[in-house]
Amino acid sequence: MASQFNFFALSKRKQLVVLTILALALFIGFRVFEALTKTSRAQTATVNIIQIKRAEITQLQAVSLDKTLPLSGSLNPLDQTLVSARASGEVQSVAVREGQAVSQGQTLATLVATTYRAQYDQARANVTSAEQSLKLAQQDYQNNVELYHSGFIAKMALQKLDVTLQNARSSLTNAQQALVIAQRSLSETQITAPISGVIAARKINPGETVGIGSVLFSIVNESSFEVSAPISAEQVGQISVGQTVQLRTPGVTDAFTGTVERINPAAQAGSRSFTVYVRVNNTGQLRAGMYAQGDILLSSKANVLSVPASAIHASNGRQYVYVLNNDTIEQREVTLGERASEAANAPTEITSGLQAGESVIRVDLGEIKPNQKVEVVENSGESIESATTASKTTAPQGTLAKIKAWFTRKN
């Protein structure tokens, strides 16, 4: 059984050693506690920094403010047509396919013309016969006129010959008209392009039978397009013929320009909107049926300071923006002028409160406060990290190093 430790039973020398060890342990514990406390305080001494992408900041410059009105619609060819059969019969040949460019008057298809050619030949023969009959009637009439003047025949006989002459002339006229009809019918066995353009649809093949009025081809001319767009009754008064329209369409990199050409004076039933027609010259990349979006230029004002509408905040009847001032956020009250459009990020004129060259936060970043510190990061980073904690101190290592050295000393 272990004996109980008795401090007072020790010699004075051993008591001194024990007290020395206890004092040293207390000292070491105090210094360790002090070091750990300082480290904890250093770690909790933090600074809140908000990070913002460069793309979320705009630098003010005096630019032109274009007031616009958005519109959208499909690109429809300004010149297009359906080619229908004007004669019935069997299709003999087809000369074109979809996507092929054709010129006005070019042959697209041919019908079997046997019957129509026979009708034409018969009509031409009838004309020849009527011409000969008329010639004989004229000669007979002239001969009898001389006999009448010589008193050899009665007037009634001459009048009968005159009627025969008039009938011969009518017969020739009828034959000539029939020849025109037969010639037209024969020519219509050749299906030709009424306009220049591109074959958009081909609906016949050789050997098929078509009737009069059957749709054979669709041709579109892609040199010019027209965009028809609905405009509300409240906005149509701002539009006039000749205004410029900037347009964009998916799949085409470059924007293109159009011109307001017509405005429908009657509102559409139900929507009560008015249709505006915008003419667009093809840049070479546009195709029929593409969906286009753009803006009608209503007015333009030069040398204007503007910010995106998304940068403007409102509170208690006042408007303000957040300005970066020496890496610190400053809330700046501003006075607004005209707004370019109703788009969420439309440029808005600033008439007072800002100066050229100042940097403004262009998007709504949520809860940010004046006098907050800002760190601008590259665009590849997060859009914002609210209340980012950045520790700027490290725990002092001197005391802990000394304690470790004291315990490891050999002496």
GIFEN-V715010 format. One line per field, one symbol per residue. ss: DSSP state (H for helix, E for strand, L for the rest). phi: phi as a letter, one per 20 degrees, with the letter a starting at -180 (. if undefined). A space follows every 50 residues. Layout:
ss: ???
phi: ???
This chain:
ss: LLLLLLHHHLLHHHHHHHHHHHHHHHHHHHHHHHHHHHHHHHHHLEEEEE EEEHHHEEELLEEEEEEEEEEEEEEEEEEEEEEELLLLEEEEEELLLLLL EELLLLEEEEELLHHHHHHHHHHHHHHHHHHHHHHHHHHHHHHHHHHHHH LLLLHHHHHHHHHHHHHHHHHHHHHHHHHHHHHHHHHLLEEELLLLEEEE EELLLLLLEELLLLEEEEEEEEEEEEEEEEELLLLHHHLLLLLEEEEEEL LLLLLEEEEEEEELLLLLLLLLLEEEEEEEELLLLLLLLLEEEEEEEEEE EEEEEEEEHHHLEEELLEEEEEEELLLEEEEEEEEEEEELLLLLLLEEEE EELLLLLLEEELLLLLLLLLLLEEEEELLLLLLLLLLEEEELLLLLLHHH HHHHHHHHLLL
phi: .ffffcffeffffffffffffffffffffffffffffffffffeedcecd dcfffeccdfbfcedeeccfbbreedgfcbbdedfdcdqefebcdccgne fcdgnffdbcefdgfffffffffffffffffffffffffffffffffffe necefffffffffffffffffffffffffffffffffffeedefcercfe bcdccgnfdddfnffdbcccdefbccddcfcfffdffedbfofececcbg ndfefcdccfdbcffdfffnflededddecefeodecfnfedcacefebb celdebcfgfeedcblmcdbcddeclmcececfcdedfdfaeffdffcfd eboccfnfdcfeceeneccgmffccedfffeffacflfedfdccffdfff fffffffefee
